[in-house]
Amino acid sequence: MKVLVLGAGLAGIPAAYYLARDGHEVTVIDRQPEAAMETSFANGSLLCQGHSYPWASPAAPGILAKSLFRNDQALRIAPRLDPRLWSWLFKFLCECPRARANQHAATRLRLASYSQAVMREVVQDTRIEFFHTDKGLLYVYRTQHCMDEGLRQMRVLEQAGLPIEVVSSARVAQLEPALKPIASRLVGGVFVPSDGTGDARLFTVELARACAARGVNFMYNTQVLGLDIERNEVRAVSTSKGVIAADAIIVAMGAYSSILLRRYGVNIDVFPVKGYSMTVPIRRPEEAPTLGGLDEDNLLAFSVLGNRLRLTATAEFTGYDMRLSRDDFRYMTQAAKDLFPTLCDYTQAELWCGLRPATPDGNPLFGPTQIRNLFLNTGHGSQGWTMACGSGKITADLVAGRTPDIDMSGLLYQ
Ligand SMILES: Cc1cc2nc3c(=O)[nH]c(=O)nc-3n(C[C@H](O)[C@H](O)[C@H](O)COP(=O)(O)OP(=O)(O)OC[C@H]3O[C@@H](n4cnc5c(N)ncnc54)[C@H](O)[C@@H]3O)c2cc1C
């Protein structure tokens, strides 16, 4: 079959890889000059099954309410007259009761864990290198309140099959000596040994290169303009470089997927949630952490990519606004300096922002839509790196009409 993959990010490229393995004639279309130039460019780098508990949790309504009155914290929401934002937030709040959140956590973990196994298969096959570590992640807590809530969520994941180790602050320092100086200010942590880190952009670019070597065709600098639909089937995709006919189309356009699809009556609740990252050259390698992790009170993620420290934080609801200012990094820089005061020169930080393609329940969306040959692989929110490879394989399975390896309840478009 001739298959078009719309979007060359963490969702699109692994899908192209598995579709090509199935023997399809695959073309990837993206408006950027290279793979992973948008949300997949400088994310937190965490392969974090331990973060499978969704944002829509019993604690979320309180955090949201507080964020309306304070704009210095990790979650920021600018009250604005955007009906899509309010509709999304309403649906998000409906997913917050404990029973629903626990169910979504198990669904997300299922995909995240599967994806780690699939990633090993991809790496073994392609031999790509991307500063990958698989020594685990540390989730650390500064306050008892935060640790209690964090542990409650981790126990749900543990029950769903994730191995975890609850650790004291002394054990945190033992596992990660770089955190020794602040250990006395931590109440404890959770170590997830099956987690890891890796440079998502490098992985995506390298995998795209491997795909090209195996015959996948790439149309970069090409804007997707619309779909030509006839008798409930997409005949072709209109682009800035002409009309491209296809037998199957995969929509993997991140936060922009919903904008394209709603024109054809395919309504998905994928909304952009902006996040920020700083990438800072390490000046004292002897002080660098060897594990990645999360400072959960500050919602600050950290990981080492070669000789750089990557830090990410903030969930901000500002629509598709991609502007950034030094001020947006004030909170994150303070939190980073508290964790690693002398490790890097923070004045040298490369600043970046990206739009997480978020769904209210935190579950990505797969599968055929009401338009027969139009498939989804989008809505991965805060875990798109962790879920990338599994999502690609599932997409190829669904296009081929095969049953995916994992239970797909909660993950299929309806
Ligand atoms: C600050 C931050 C930190 C994060 N940290 C982590 C983490 O530590 N671990 C983790 O698992 N996940 C993390 N994520 C989430 C992860 O990065 C995303 O889920 C993932 O990058 C989404 O990939 P995607 O392919 O769906 O979207 P994208 O990477 O945005 O890809 C979509 C592609 O579609 C293209 N496109 C869009 N519209 C059009 C059009 N009209 N025509 C042509 N092309 C188009 C874009 O150019 C883009 O290349 C983080 C996200 C952010 C923002």
The ligand as an SDF file (V2000), in Angstrom:
LIG
                    3D

 53 58  0  0  0  0  0  0  0  0999 V2000
    8.6790   20.6420   27.8170 C   0  0  0  0  0  0  0  0  0  0  0  0
    8.3390   19.2420   27.4080 C   0  0  0  0  0  0  0  0  0  0  0  0
    8.9500   18.1870   28.0550 C   0  0  0  0  0  0  0  0  0  0  0  0
    8.6250   16.8740   27.7100 C   0  0  0  0  0  0  0  0  0  0  0  0
    9.2910   15.8640   28.3250 N   0  0  0  0  0  0  0  0  0  0  0  0
    9.0110   14.5800   27.9950 C   0  0  0  0  0  0  0  0  0  0  0  0
    9.7150   13.5240   28.6130 C   0  0  0  0  0  0  0  0  0  0  0  0
   10.6250   13.7400   29.4100 O   0  0  0  0  0  0  0  0  0  0  0  0
    9.3480   12.2510   28.3140 N   0  0  0  0  0  0  0  0  0  0  0  0
    8.3530   11.9770   27.4190 C   0  0  0  0  0  0  0  0  0  0  0  0
    8.0400   10.8050   27.2300 O   0  0  0  0  0  0  0  0  0  0  0  0
    7.7070   12.9650   26.7710 N   0  0  0  0  0  0  0  0  0  0  0  0
    8.0110   14.2620   27.0370 C   0  0  0  0  0  0  0  0  0  0  0  0
    7.3630   15.2870   26.4070 N   0  0  0  0  0  0  0  0  0  0  0  0
    6.3060   14.9580   25.4380 C   0  0  0  0  0  0  0  0  0  0  0  0
    6.8260   14.6510   24.0310 C   0  0  0  0  0  0  0  0  0  0  0  0
    7.8910   15.5080   23.7040 O   0  0  0  0  0  0  0  0  0  0  0  0
    5.6610   14.8270   23.0450 C   0  0  0  0  0  0  0  0  0  0  0  0
    4.5830   14.0190   23.4370 O   0  0  0  0  0  0  0  0  0  0  0  0
    6.0970   14.4230   21.6330 C   0  0  0  0  0  0  0  0  0  0  0  0
    7.2050   15.1690   21.2270 O   0  0  0  0  0  0  0  0  0  0  0  0
    4.9540   14.6300   20.6450 C   0  0  0  0  0  0  0  0  0  0  0  0
    5.4070   14.1370   19.4110 O   0  0  0  0  0  0  0  0  0  0  0  0
    4.5190   14.3100   18.1060 P   0  0  0  0  0  0  0  0  0  0  0  0
    5.2360   13.6160   17.0180 O   0  0  0  0  0  0  0  0  0  0  0  0
    3.1150   13.9400   18.4010 O   0  0  0  0  0  0  0  0  0  0  0  0
    4.5030   15.8990   17.8650 O   0  0  0  0  0  0  0  0  0  0  0  0
    5.6160   16.8020   17.1370 P   0  0  0  0  0  0  0  0  0  0  0  0
    6.9700   16.4470   17.5700 O   0  0  0  0  0  0  0  0  0  0  0  0
    5.1840   18.2210   17.3010 O   0  0  0  0  0  0  0  0  0  0  0  0
    5.4860   16.3630   15.6220 O   0  0  0  0  0  0  0  0  0  0  0  0
    4.4160   16.7870   14.8130 C   0  0  0  0  0  0  0  0  0  0  0  0
    4.9930   17.1640   13.4680 C   0  0  0  0  0  0  0  0  0  0  0  0
    3.9020   17.5540   12.6180 O   0  0  0  0  0  0  0  0  0  0  0  0
    4.3470   18.6090   11.8000 C   0  0  0  0  0  0  0  0  0  0  0  0
    3.1820   19.3790   11.3590 N   0  0  0  0  0  0  0  0  0  0  0  0
    2.2010   19.9320   12.1150 C   0  0  0  0  0  0  0  0  0  0  0  0
    1.2920   20.5430   11.3400 N   0  0  0  0  0  0  0  0  0  0  0  0
    1.7100   20.3680   10.0490 C   0  0  0  0  0  0  0  0  0  0  0  0
    1.1910   20.7650    8.7810 C   0  0  0  0  0  0  0  0  0  0  0  0
    0.0460   21.4380    8.6470 N   0  0  0  0  0  0  0  0  0  0  0  0
    1.8900   20.4140    7.6700 N   0  0  0  0  0  0  0  0  0  0  0  0
    3.0410   19.6980    7.7490 C   0  0  0  0  0  0  0  0  0  0  0  0
    3.5710   19.3150    8.9240 N   0  0  0  0  0  0  0  0  0  0  0  0
    2.9190   19.6340   10.0630 C   0  0  0  0  0  0  0  0  0  0  0  0
    5.2810   19.4120   12.6920 C   0  0  0  0  0  0  0  0  0  0  0  0
    6.2060   20.1440   11.9200 O   0  0  0  0  0  0  0  0  0  0  0  0
    5.9360   18.3450   13.5470 C   0  0  0  0  0  0  0  0  0  0  0  0
    7.2040   17.9660   13.0490 O   0  0  0  0  0  0  0  0  0  0  0  0
    7.6610   16.6150   26.7050 C   0  0  0  0  0  0  0  0  0  0  0  0
    7.0670   17.6750   26.0330 C   0  0  0  0  0  0  0  0  0  0  0  0
    7.4120   18.9890   26.3580 C   0  0  0  0  0  0  0  0  0  0  0  0
    6.7940   20.1160   25.6160 C   0  0  0  0  0  0  0  0  0  0  0  0
  1  2  1  0
  2  3  1  0
  2 52  2  0
  3  4  2  0
  4  5  1  0
  4 50  1  0
  5  6  2  0
  6  7  1  0
  6 13  1  0
  7  8  2  0
  7  9  1  0
  9 10  1  0
 10 11  2  0
 10 12  1  0
 12 13  2  0
 13 14  1  0
 14 15  1  0
 14 50  1  0
 15 16  1  0
 16 17  1  0
 16 18  1  0
 18 19  1  0
 18 20  1  0
 20 21  1  0
 20 22  1  0
 22 23  1  0
 23 24  1  0
 24 25  2  0
 24 26  1  0
 24 27  1  0
 27 28  1  0
 28 29  2  0
 28 30  1  0
 28 31  1  0
 31 32  1  0
 32 33  1  0
 33 34  1  0
 33 48  1  0
 34 35  1  0
 35 36  1  0
 35 46  1  0
 36 37  1  0
 36 45  1  0
 37 38  2  0
 38 39  1  0
 39 40  1  0
 39 45  2  0
 40 41  1  0
 40 42  2  0
 42 43  1  0
 43 44  2  0
 44 45  1  0
 46 47  1  0
 46 48  1  0
 48 49  1  0
 50 51  2  0
 51 52  1  0
 52 53  1  0
M  END
$$$$
